């Protein structure tokens, strides 16, 4: 897509914003955490509020709130009138109240921010060098179950936000063939398994995941009363020769394969093919970079790729659909259906060749 040509002065302004982008980000985080955005918005009917009023309202010094608001104004997050009264701009409103923006901002702040300082090293080594800021694991997935609660919440909020809205429509696709046994690969907290068991009384689900995540998911199953219908299978997909059981009607992978490199995706799919029956369906749901209607959605996905580079595993990303279609074919699968789901998602329905 062609981009509008900027004048030199406009390009220089954009370059300076990038140079100081971490300052703008942390200013935003601070204003949110201090409650300044909420205070300004709650007093919007007064035609704006002064630094003195905000300082008193959020119990922060005028100096402290002042330096934050100065940069926020220059960044078009707040506006100030001739009498020194502040209001939220549309950008400021979205930064404080838009659900998707909040999920992304918290994920960046809690999970990624410190680790991004190691991005150059991660690019050089192909390893998640920034993960040391959270813990000493080879990938983030081994550590998910023991992350501090605040960081864990931001991670799962981010992960679930981009799948929860399409789960019910996805279930309709999955259950068209009336499966009795589903393998949920990369089941995380077990949300999919719980939803399936609630809606379909005669289905059994096997969650296939790393031990830490699997134990948490199975605990959630028992708490929901589905311990007799949901079982688990521990696996490390990075092992030399991973394998999964047979006997499933359907294999479900939701935003799972993007956690691996192309070679690893091929290994996972090939492993699944070995266990699939002639009538088994394998369904992959992803947000592909080359299937986004809006540039903003593509931008978010491409930024997320750097999370995989520096924090998650060092070698995966958000992929274009054409890569998955090639890997599906190489693994011994053929594409039955290619289904658009909502604004951002695609489901690829596959079967053995």
N, C-alpha and C positions, 0 to 999 in steps of 0.2 A: 504494500500500500504506500503510495507516494505521500511524502510529508511536506507540509507548508515550509517554504524557505524563510528562515528568520533573517532579519537584519542583523548586522554585526553587533550592535548594542544589545539587541534582544538575546542573541546567542551568548554574549558575555554574561548577561544577567542569569540565564539558565545555568551556565557553567558555575557561577558563584553560588547559586542555590545548591548545586550538587556538592560543591566543596564544603559547604556548611550544613549539609543535609542532616548529619547526626545531631547537630545543635537544635535544628527545627524539630526533629523527632523527639528528643528528650524534653524539649520545652512543652510539646504537646502532652507527653506522658505526665510530666509534672503538673501541668494545669488540670489534667483530668483527675489525678490522684489527690490533689489538694482540694478538689471540689470547686475550683474557680469557674470552670465551664458551667457547671450546674447553677452556681450562684448567679452568674451573668444571665443565663437563660431564664431562671426563675424570676428575675427582676426586669425582664424585657419590657413589660408594660409601663415601666417608668421612663422609657426612652434611653436606657443605658445606665450604667453605674460607674462611679469613679474608682480610682485606685484605692482611695481611702476607704470607700464602702466595701470594696472587695477584700481588702486587707483585714478589715474588722470581721467581715462575714466568714472568712475561711481561717482566721487566726494565724495569719502569716504577715511578716513585716511588709511595710510599703515598699522597701527596697527589693525584697525578694519577689513579691508579686509584680513589681514594676519592671524588673529586668526580663521577666518571662513575657509580660504583655507587650513590651517593646518589640521583641523578636516575633511574637505571634501576630502583631499588627503588620510588620514588614512582610510577613509570610501569608497575609490575607486570611488569617485564622480568626482574628477579631478585627473590628473596626473601631475607630475613635473619632468622635465629633469635635467640633471647635471648643466645646466646653470640657473636654477631657473625659467624656462618658463612653464606656466600652459596651459593645454589643457583639454577639457571635455573628460571623459571616455564614454563608451557606456551607462553606468548607468546614468552619468550626462546628457548626451544627452536626454535620455528618460525622466528624471526628468524635463527637461525644455521644451521638444517639443512633447512628446507623449500625445495625447488628453485624453486617459483614465487615465493615471497617473496624469495629471494635474487636471482632474475632481476630482479624489480621494484625491489628496493632498489638493486642495482648500476646499473640503468638510471637511476633517479632521481638517484643520487649522481654518476655519471660523466657522464651526458648532459644532465640537465635542471636540476640544483640551482641552479647559478649563473644560468642563463638565466631561471629562474622569477622572479627579481627584476625582470625586465622585463615581466611579464605585463600589468600595467595599460597600459603603452604599446602592447603588442601588441593588446590589446582595442580601443584607440582607433584604431590605424592600420590594423589588418587585415594586418599584416606580422609575420614571426617575429623580433621585436626582440631576443629572447634569444639568437638564433643568433650574435650578435657575440662571445659568450663562447667559441665554438668556432672561428669563422672567418668570413671575409667572402664569403659566397655568398648568392644570392637565396633559396634554399631549402636545407635540409640535404642533399637528395639529390645535389646537385652536389658536395658535400664528403665524402660517405661514404667514397669510395675513398682519401682522403688524411687522414682523421682519425687522430689518434694511436692506436696499436694498442689500448691499454687502453680508450679510449672506443669505438673501433670494435667491439671484442669485446662490450662491454656492449650496444651498439645491436643487433648481430646476434643475440646471445643472447636478447634481448627479442623481437626480430622472429620468430626461428625457434621459440622456445619455444611460441608460440601457434599454430603451424601444423604442426610436425613430427609430433606425435602422431596427426594425422588424415591425413597424406599418403598412407599406403598405402590407407586406405579411400577417399580421394578419387580415387586412381588407378584403383581398380576402377570408379568411376562414369565417369571420363573415357574409359576404354578399353572400355566396353561397346559402343561404336560402331566399335571397331577403327580408330582414326584412324592415318593414316600420316604426317601432317604436323601438328604442333601449334605454335601461336604462344604462347609463354610471355611475357606482357606484364608487365613489372616483375619480371624474373627474379632480381634481387639477385645472390647468389653462384652461382646455377645449381644449387641443391640439387634443385629439381624436375626440371630437365633431366637431371641425373645419375641420379636415381632412376628416371625414365622409361626412359632408355636401358639401364639395368642390367636392368630387368624385362621390357622389350619390345624385342626385337632388330631389329624392322623399322620402328621409328618414327624420324622425324627431327624435331628441335625447332629452332625459330628463337626466340632470346631477343630481345625488344624492350625496350630500356632506354636510359637516358642513357649517353653515351660512357664515362665513368669506370667506372661499374658494369659496363657491358657488356664492357669489356676485361678486367676482373678475372674475370668469369664465363667468358669464352671461354678464358682462361688455365687456369682450373680444369677446363674441358672437355678441353683438350689433355692436362693432367696425368692425367686419368682415362682417357684413351685414346678419347675420344668426339669428337675434333676433326673427324672426317669426317661425323659425324651431327648435330652442333649448329652452327648458324650464328648470326649476329647481325644486328640492324638497329638503327641509332642513331635515336633520336627525342627530340624535346622536345615533350611534350604541351601545353606552354604557348605554343607558337608559334601564329601566326595560323591556319594551315591545315595541321595535321599530317596525315600519311597513312601507311598501312601497306601492304605488298604484298598480293597476292591469293594464292589457291591453298592455303589452309589447310583442314584438315578440322575443326579444333577451335581455339578461342581460350580460353586459360586465364588467369584473373586471381585470384591468391590474396592477399588482404589488400592489395590494390593501390589500389582505387578510394577507400578511405577516406583516401588521401593527397591528395585533391583536393576542391575546393568542389563544390557541386551543379551549378553551371553548367559547370565543367570536367569533371565526370563525364559530363554530358550530351554534351559535345563528344567525349569519348573514345569513348563508346558509339556515337554517331552516325558517327564515323570508322570504327569497326570494322564497322558495318552496311554501309557503302559497299564494303567489301572482302570481305564474306562471300558465299559461294555459297548456293544454296537449301538445301543439306543441311548447311551449317556449323553447328556448335553453339558457343555462347559460354557458358562456365561461370564463375560468379563465386562465390568462397568468402570469406565474411566472418564476423566475430563481431558480431552485431547487438545493440544495447543493449536492444531490446524482446523479445529471445528468450532471455534468460538466466534460468535456473531459480533461481539464488541471487543475493541482493542483493549479495554480495561480488563476484561476477563483474561485475555491472552497475556497481558502484563503481569497479572497476579500469578498465573501458572508459571511463567518464566522466572519470576522472583522466587517462587517455591522451589524451582529446580536448584537454586543455590543453597537452600536449606538442606536438600539431599547431599549436595557436594560437601558442605562444611560441617554439618551436624549429624546427618542421618547415617550415611554409609560411604560417602566419597565418590560413588560411581553411578548413581542413578539420577533420574530427572523426570519432569513431566514431558511425555513423548507426543509427537504427532501420530495420528492414527495409522499413517502409512507404514511406520515402523512395526506396529503391532500386527498389522495385516501380513507383513512379510514373515514375522516370527511365528505367527499362527500356522502359516503354510509350511515353514521349515520344520516345525515340531510334529507334523503329521496330522494336522487338523484341517478341516475345511469350514469355511464360513457359511452358515445357514442363513443368518439374518444380521443386518446392520441397522440398529434401531436408535433413533434420536430420542433422548429422554430429557424433557424440560429444557432449560436454557443452555446448560453446560455439558451434560453427560451424554455418553453413548454406551449402549450395550451391544457387545458382539456375541452372538450366539453361535457356538461351534460344535462340531461333532467330528468323530474320527473319520479319516479318509477311507 
